[in-house]
Amino acid sequence: MKVDHIIVGQGLAGSLLAWHLLQRGRKVLVVDRDEAVTSSKVAAGLVTPVSGQQYSLPEGIEETLTFAKQVYWDIEEELGQQYFHHLRIARLFGGKRDIEKWAKRLSDPGQKSRYESFAEKLEIDQSLINAPFGGIEVKNGGWLNVAAFVEGIRQYLLERLAYAVGTVKSRDVQCLPNGGVQWRNITAQNIIFCEGWKGVNNHFFGRIPMNNARGDILRCRAKLPEGESRIINRNGWILPLGNGEFRGGSSYDHHYLDEYPTKKGRAEVEEKIRVILKEDFEVIDHQSAIRPIIKRSQVFMGRHPEVNDIVYFNGLGSKGVLNAPARTLALVEHLTEGKPVPRVNDIQVQFEW
Ligand SMILES: Cc1cc2nc3c(=O)[nH]c(=O)nc-3n(C[C@H](O)[C@H](O)[C@H](O)COP(=O)(O)OP(=O)(O)OC[C@H]3O[C@@H](n4cnc5c(N)ncnc54)[C@H](O)[C@@H]3O)c2cc1C
């Protein structure tokens, strides 16, 4: 069998890559282990433009966000499903220091209008939500149902005979003398590894330092304010799902033994939820998985410096939903048009080989 590209892994990274390459008329084969637990299948999928303890609004986020939403909507239109939900975020201040940090952001004349275009004054039902210091309501956020999204893409690939269940061991991939690669009886121009945290086992890319983090998410039931649909965020977050159910998260653990839920992770998330909700809640499910993280939580991509047809795409981290669409396009333009990989994301430039 001959294809243009073999893609290893069908999480968010491999799904978007396969989608764009197929849109450009390329023949692809996606090979995935079909595991029950992966980062994409467990992820909260939140897009929170004003984020972190410093209330930062990264440069260029306007374009990245607009592009990401457009990609998800295009895919939704073709697949006839909704995966991206446009949501506002009730970002609660944790104390006076948070109020000061936000005031400082607004006092910067060069940034004030940017911040104001993303946030407004928060109104929230304080009988059920712990918001003694108030907060801001962030616009333009959202939630991608990542598990449903990757399943939708899997069906799309299956219909095009572009998906196979299997494990690609990097040592089983051969580079052909006249260019191209072979894995089992399949040849291709190149192979792109989108393995998520399991990329640590790939011998071609052992020099890329991964700093993956396990995370727990709980599904819970509680009394929430009538009609509340916003993501509520204060250190942790809750995502209302309707009928009093919500997802709450998440923990962040770099010293994990495996991807499975732990008591410690559950306790950490329960504590974060307690800070947000005034009333008690019931836990009805507990999931966990490992986020693929590389330095500065940047997405990294590009060709192996010595074996040109072995390609890397990984490090989506905790902002994968926001960043993946634009980063995928950069890689696709490299693979199909020969455009250079952006230096900041290029593994050849950013790591010692
Ligand atoms: C608890 C938690 C909360 C999160 N919350 C958010 C959030 O709110 N917002 C956000 O943007 N992101 C969030 N993320 C991160 C998000 O999940 C990731 O950015 C993204 O899903 C990673 O996608 P990926 O394709 O790189 O990796 P993965 O989803 O791990 O996919 C890799 C795929 O490759 C397969 N695979 C690996 N090796 C091989 C091989 N050798 N052969 C065949 N198949 C292979 C795996 O089985 C898997 O299917 C969260 C993650 C976790 C764990």
The ligand as an SDF file (V2000), in Angstrom:
LIG
                    3D

 53 58  0  0  0  0  0  0  0  0999 V2000
   -6.9690   16.4240   32.5850 C   0  0  0  0  0  0  0  0  0  0  0  0
   -6.7250   17.1690   31.3300 C   0  0  0  0  0  0  0  0  0  0  0  0
   -7.3480   18.3880   31.1120 C   0  0  0  0  0  0  0  0  0  0  0  0
   -7.1120   19.1000   29.9270 C   0  0  0  0  0  0  0  0  0  0  0  0
   -7.7790   20.2640   29.7410 N   0  0  0  0  0  0  0  0  0  0  0  0
   -7.5740   20.9650   28.6000 C   0  0  0  0  0  0  0  0  0  0  0  0
   -8.2700   22.1790   28.3670 C   0  0  0  0  0  0  0  0  0  0  0  0
   -9.1170   22.5960   29.1560 O   0  0  0  0  0  0  0  0  0  0  0  0
   -8.0210   22.8630   27.2110 N   0  0  0  0  0  0  0  0  0  0  0  0
   -7.1120   22.3960   26.2960 C   0  0  0  0  0  0  0  0  0  0  0  0
   -6.9120   23.0590   25.2660 O   0  0  0  0  0  0  0  0  0  0  0  0
   -6.4320   21.2560   26.5070 N   0  0  0  0  0  0  0  0  0  0  0  0
   -6.6400   20.5380   27.6360 C   0  0  0  0  0  0  0  0  0  0  0  0
   -5.9560   19.3760   27.8430 N   0  0  0  0  0  0  0  0  0  0  0  0
   -4.8750   19.0400   26.9080 C   0  0  0  0  0  0  0  0  0  0  0  0
   -5.3620   18.3720   25.6270 C   0  0  0  0  0  0  0  0  0  0  0  0
   -5.9140   17.1500   25.9690 O   0  0  0  0  0  0  0  0  0  0  0  0
   -4.1600   18.1890   24.7090 C   0  0  0  0  0  0  0  0  0  0  0  0
   -3.6160   19.4290   24.3300 O   0  0  0  0  0  0  0  0  0  0  0  0
   -4.4800   17.4260   23.4130 C   0  0  0  0  0  0  0  0  0  0  0  0
   -5.6600   16.6850   23.4910 O   0  0  0  0  0  0  0  0  0  0  0  0
   -3.3160   16.5090   23.0880 C   0  0  0  0  0  0  0  0  0  0  0  0
   -3.5670   15.8830   21.8620 O   0  0  0  0  0  0  0  0  0  0  0  0
   -2.4540   14.9640   21.1790 P   0  0  0  0  0  0  0  0  0  0  0  0
   -3.0440   14.5000   19.9200 O   0  0  0  0  0  0  0  0  0  0  0  0
   -1.1680   15.6910   21.1260 O   0  0  0  0  0  0  0  0  0  0  0  0
   -2.2230   13.7720   22.2110 O   0  0  0  0  0  0  0  0  0  0  0  0
   -3.1790   12.5440   22.6130 P   0  0  0  0  0  0  0  0  0  0  0  0
   -4.5520   12.9810   22.8370 O   0  0  0  0  0  0  0  0  0  0  0  0
   -2.4750   11.8570   23.7450 O   0  0  0  0  0  0  0  0  0  0  0  0
   -3.1680   11.6230   21.3410 O   0  0  0  0  0  0  0  0  0  0  0  0
   -2.1040   10.7910   20.9930 C   0  0  0  0  0  0  0  0  0  0  0  0
   -2.6710    9.5870   20.2850 C   0  0  0  0  0  0  0  0  0  0  0  0
   -1.6230    8.8230   19.7460 O   0  0  0  0  0  0  0  0  0  0  0  0
   -1.8020    7.4660   20.0600 C   0  0  0  0  0  0  0  0  0  0  0  0
   -0.4530    6.8760   20.0350 N   0  0  0  0  0  0  0  0  0  0  0  0
    0.6040    7.2350   20.7950 C   0  0  0  0  0  0  0  0  0  0  0  0
    1.6960    6.5430   20.4340 N   0  0  0  0  0  0  0  0  0  0  0  0
    1.3170    5.7380   19.4070 C   0  0  0  0  0  0  0  0  0  0  0  0
    2.0090    4.7950   18.5930 C   0  0  0  0  0  0  0  0  0  0  0  0
    3.3100    4.5780   18.7480 N   0  0  0  0  0  0  0  0  0  0  0  0
    1.3080    4.1290   17.6400 N   0  0  0  0  0  0  0  0  0  0  0  0
   -0.0180    4.3730   17.4480 C   0  0  0  0  0  0  0  0  0  0  0  0
   -0.7080    5.2680   18.1970 N   0  0  0  0  0  0  0  0  0  0  0  0
   -0.0570    5.9430   19.1530 C   0  0  0  0  0  0  0  0  0  0  0  0
   -2.4950    7.4730   21.4110 C   0  0  0  0  0  0  0  0  0  0  0  0
   -3.1570    6.2530   21.6590 O   0  0  0  0  0  0  0  0  0  0  0  0
   -3.4380    8.6620   21.2170 C   0  0  0  0  0  0  0  0  0  0  0  0
   -4.6470    8.2600   20.6120 O   0  0  0  0  0  0  0  0  0  0  0  0
   -6.2010   18.6090   28.9760 C   0  0  0  0  0  0  0  0  0  0  0  0
   -5.6070   17.3620   29.1820 C   0  0  0  0  0  0  0  0  0  0  0  0
   -5.8570   16.6460   30.3360 C   0  0  0  0  0  0  0  0  0  0  0  0
   -5.2110   15.3130   30.5120 C   0  0  0  0  0  0  0  0  0  0  0  0
  1  2  1  0
  2  3  1  0
  2 52  2  0
  3  4  2  0
  4  5  1  0
  4 50  1  0
  5  6  2  0
  6  7  1  0
  6 13  1  0
  7  8  2  0
  7  9  1  0
  9 10  1  0
 10 11  2  0
 10 12  1  0
 12 13  2  0
 13 14  1  0
 14 15  1  0
 14 50  1  0
 15 16  1  0
 16 17  1  0
 16 18  1  0
 18 19  1  0
 18 20  1  0
 20 21  1  0
 20 22  1  0
 22 23  1  0
 23 24  1  0
 24 25  2  0
 24 26  1  0
 24 27  1  0
 27 28  1  0
 28 29  2  0
 28 30  1  0
 28 31  1  0
 31 32  1  0
 32 33  1  0
 33 34  1  0
 33 48  1  0
 34 35  1  0
 35 36  1  0
 35 46  1  0
 36 37  1  0
 36 45  1  0
 37 38  2  0
 38 39  1  0
 39 40  1  0
 39 45  2  0
 40 41  1  0
 40 42  2  0
 42 43  1  0
 43 44  2  0
 44 45  1  0
 46 47  1  0
 46 48  1  0
 48 49  1  0
 50 51  2  0
 51 52  1  0
 52 53  1  0
M  END
$$$$
